[in-house]
Amino acid sequence: MPVKSKPRRHTMPDNNAQVQREVERTNIRPCIWQIEVVHMGLKGVDVMTIAAMGSGKSLCYWMEFLYVKYEIVFLVTPLKLLGKQFVEMLEKNELHAVSMTTANATNELFKVCDPQCCKAIKTHSTCRK
């Protein structure tokens, strides 16, 4: 039996134009389709995004971290490089992130992911306060 995702408590506005203005502080202007994907993910809907390479699918993944509060979130990425890029983007936007791989998946790393001290964990996993 499939596991149903739960809606998340979040602070994302319903107004797409307002979301665009807020996310623009990251020097990226999200498209309406990206905002809609994030809205559906926050509502607990499982989403599959199919778009051309370089069209901005990754933005949909990390944009949720701007609006999810007081939760731990794990984001699994298929490539270590993507995880590294996500960490860099999140850190630029004051969202603390850690790239977890088989090389550094230790008990010490999980201490860093304490919801009281960390906003995000990234690649092959992500945690967010």
KAZI-V173187 format. One record per pair of residues at least 6 apart in sequence whose ideal C-beta (glycine too) atoms are under 7 Angstrom apart, sorted by sequence separation. I is the first residue (numbers start at 1). GAP is how many residues later the second one is. If there is no record, write none. Layout:
i={I I}
gap={GAP GAP}
//
This chain:
i={13 41 51 77 91 112 120 121 12 23 40 90 120 49 65 113 120 20 77 100 118 119 20 37 87 119 19 49 86 87 98 118 37 87 61 98 113 115 84 98 16 19 83 16 80 100 34 38 42 96 101 37 41 96 97 98 99 100 101 58 62 95 96 97 98 99 100 31 34 38 42 65 95 97 100 12 34 38 12 62 58 62 30 34 97 12 65 90 28 10 90 30 95 8 7 87 7 86 87 7 86 6 5 83 84 23 83 5 72 82 83 23 72 80 70 77 74 75 77 76 76 75 74 75 74 73 74 73 12 65 72 73 11 72 10 71 10 11 10 70 8 9 68 8 65 26}
gap={6 6 6 6 6 6 6 6 7 7 7 7 7 8 8 8 8 9 9 9 9 9 10 10 10 10 11 11 11 11 11 11 12 12 14 14 14 14 15 15 16 16 16 19 21 21 22 22 22 22 22 23 23 23 23 23 23 23 23 24 24 24 24 24 24 24 24 25 25 25 25 25 25 25 25 26 26 26 27 27 28 28 29 29 29 30 30 30 31 32 32 33 33 34 35 35 36 36 36 37 37 38 39 39 39 40 40 41 41 41 41 43 43 43 45 46 47 47 47 48 49 50 51 51 52 53 53 54 55 55 55 55 56 56 57 57 58 58 59 59 60 60 60 63 63 67}
//
